[in-house]
Amino acid sequence: MPIVSLQQSDIHYKFDDFDKKETIVFSNSLGCDISMWDENIEPLKNHFNVLRYDTRGHGKSSINQDEVSVKDLAEDVIELLDHLRLDRVIFCGLSMGGLIGQYLGIHFPDRFSKIIMSNTAAKIGTAEGWNSRIKQVNEFGLSSILKGTAERWFTDIYRSKNPEKVNQILEIFALNSLRGYTACCAAVRDADFREDLQQINVPTLIICGTKDSVTTVTDGNFMQNKIPFAKQVSLVAAHLSNKERPVEFSTYIIHFSEQ
């Protein structure tokens, strides 16, 4: 899979051109990489070309800063689209990727026909909480938060029925660059779009997990009420709803794209 050198980092991506009219771009959650979308490709490939990329400091994408902003991460997306000569696409981001989607919807509306924000919020967590996590992983490593990560990301039922899938994504999490993870923790910590959501005039779909304790249905309701052209749906899932409910998640995207 290719790597493109942008102004601030080298971005690893995979572009599956299925010879479709529309392209959808997937933006990963904090601590994940492009593999988090693997189970969504099969349901979507008959409808879209699919572009996946590793957010700066994740997977095989590099990072050269100790802290970044959501603005930085969003501009990586625009540079990648320019590199691939993709003018107008659908964007789908989960959690941190959803924050990136909010920034893109506010500042680059002409580049997106539709935006999907999954398991995210206008403001995720508190500064104290993020600073505490940064301190913990710097002192004890990413492996020190694996148990809590699994509990936030997946419901008890999913973890008991799919231990191999859970372990696989936790292994990816643990292999992340510590610098990349903490830099993006700072990006999530500092992002706050509560006063800006009404500027998004791109048709938007908000996907929530009814068992998500990180970004709740209430957070989704807030976003839907603020964004002029927003719809909201829910899945019985925790934070990584696309992994717990890949077919339903993909079906919502397909239906939304047809509206």
N, C-alpha and C positions, 0 to 999 in steps of 0.2 A: 504494500500500500504506500502511496507517495507521501512525501513531506514537502511542503512549500515554505520557503523562507519569507516571512512577513517582516514588517518594520521592527517589531519587538520580540518576535519568537519564531521558531520553526513549528509549523502546525502539521500534524499527522492527520490524514483524512482518507476516506474511502468513498468513491463516487460510483454508484451502480447506475449505469445508464441503461434503462430498460426500454428506451425509445418511446417514452411517454411525453405528453405535452407539458405536464407539470413536474416540478422537482420539489421534494420536501427535504428540509435540512433538520437534522436532529442534534440537539445540544445536551450533553450529559449532565448528570447530577454531580455534586461535589463528591470526590473520592471514586468516581466511576470512570470508565473510558467508553470508546465506541461500541464495545461488545455488549453493553447493557441493552442495546437495541436489536440484538440478533434475532430474538423471537418475534419481532414486529415486521421483519423484512418480508417474510413469506406472504402474510396477508396483504401487504401493501404493494408488492412489486407489480401487480397487474394494474395498478392505478397511477403510480408515480415513479420517476427516477428518484433515487435515494442518495443523499449526501450525509455522511456521518463524519464527525471530526472529534479529536481529543481536545478538550478545552486546555488552554495554556497551563502548563505545569502538571498535566494529567496524561496518563498513558505514555505515548511516544512524542508528545508535544513538549517543547522545551520551555524554560522560564529563566529570566535573567534578573528578576526583581524579588525582593523579600515581601512586598505587598503589591497587589494590583487592585484595580477598581472594576466594577461591572462595565463601566465605559470602555476600559481597555479591552475587556473580553468581547464586548459587542463589536468593537471596531475590528477585532480579528475576524469576525464573521463577515463583515463587509469586505475586508481585504481578500478573504478566501473566495467570496462570490465574484469579486472583480477578477481574480486570478483565473477562475474557471469560466469567466464570461457568462455568468448567470445573472440575468437582469432582474427578474422578479420571481420569487419563490414562496413556498409555504414554509413557515418556521415552526418547529416544535421543540420546546425546551422543558426539562423537568427539574424542579427545585432551583438550584443555581441557574440552570438553563432557562428556567422560567423568568428569573430576574433579568437575564440577558434579553429574553424576548420582550420584556416590558420596556427596556431601554431602546431596543430596536424599533418597537412600535411607536415610541414617542419621538425618536430622532431620525429614523430612516423609514417612514411609512411607505414611501414610493417603491421600496425594494421588496415589499411583501404583499402578496395577495390575501393571505390569511395568516393568523398567528395562533398557535396552540400553546397554552401555558398549563403545565401539569404539576400538581403537587407542589405548589409554590404559594407565595404571598407577596404583598406589596412591601412588607417588612418581615423578615424571617428572624425570629429570636431576638435576643438582647445583646448589647455590647459586652455586658458582663459575662454572659454565657459563652460567647465566641472567644473572648479573651481567655477565659478559663480553659476552653478546649485547646486553644493554641498553646497555652502554657503546658498543659498535660502532655500533648503529643511531642512537644519539644523536649520535655524531660524524660518521657517514658516510651516514646515511639508510637506509631500508628497502631501497632498490635494491642496497645493498652486500651483501645476503645472499640475493639472488634465486637465484643458481646453486646454493648449498648447500640452499636451501629446495626447489628442484625435485628435487634428488637425494635428499633425505629423503622427499619426498612421493610420488614416483612411481618405479617401476622403470625401468631402461634401456629395456626393450621398450616400455612404455607411452609414454615420452617420445618415442621414435623414431617410433611409429605415430600418435601423437595430438599433434603439436606445437601445433596451434591451441588445443586444449583446455588444454594446459599453459600456453601463453602467456596465455590468457584468465584463468586463476586467478592467475597471477603478476601480471598487471596489477591485479587486484583487491587482491592482497596489497600491492603497491607504493603503492596509493592510500589505504591505511588511515591513520587518524590515528596519528601517531607517539606521541602521548601515550596513546592507547587501547592501542596495541600494547605499549608498555613497561609500562603499568599492569597489563595482563593477564599479561605475562611475570612480573611480581612475584607475581601470584596463583598462577601455576603453580609458580614457584620455592618458594613458602612452603607449598604444599599437601602434606600427608603423611597419608595415611589407613591406613598399614600396621598401626596398632594398633587401628583402628576398624572395619575391614571386617566383622568378625563381627557387628556390630550391624545390618547390613542384612538385613532379613527379607522384603524384596520379591523375588519371582522375578526373577532377573537373567540376562541373556545377555551373554557377553563375546565380542566379535568381534576376532580378531587378524589381522594380516598376516604371512605367513611371511617376507616380505622387508622387514619394518618394522624399521629399525635404531634408531628412536626409542623406541618402546614395543614390546617384543619379545613373542614367544610365552611366554617365561619369565615376563615380567611378568603376562601373562594367566593362566598357571598359578598364580601366587602368589595372584591375586585369586580365582580359582575355588576354591582350597583354603581361603580365609578366609571367603568369603561362603556362608552355609548353603544357599541355594537357587539356586546358580549353575550354568549350563552354559556351555561354551566351544566355539566353532567357529573355524576358520581359513580365510582366503582367500589365494590366491597373489597378494599385493599388497604395496605399501609402505605408507606412513603414511596416505594418503587412500584407504583400501580401498573406500569407498563410491563413489568416482569411478572407480577402476580396474575394479571388479567391481560395477557398479550393480545388475544383475539378480540376481546371486547374493546380494549384500548384502541387497537387499529381500526376496528369497525366505526368507532366514534369519529376518528379522523377522516375516514372515507366518506361517511355521511355528511360531515361538516364541509368537506371540500366540494361536495355536489350541490350545496345550498347556494 
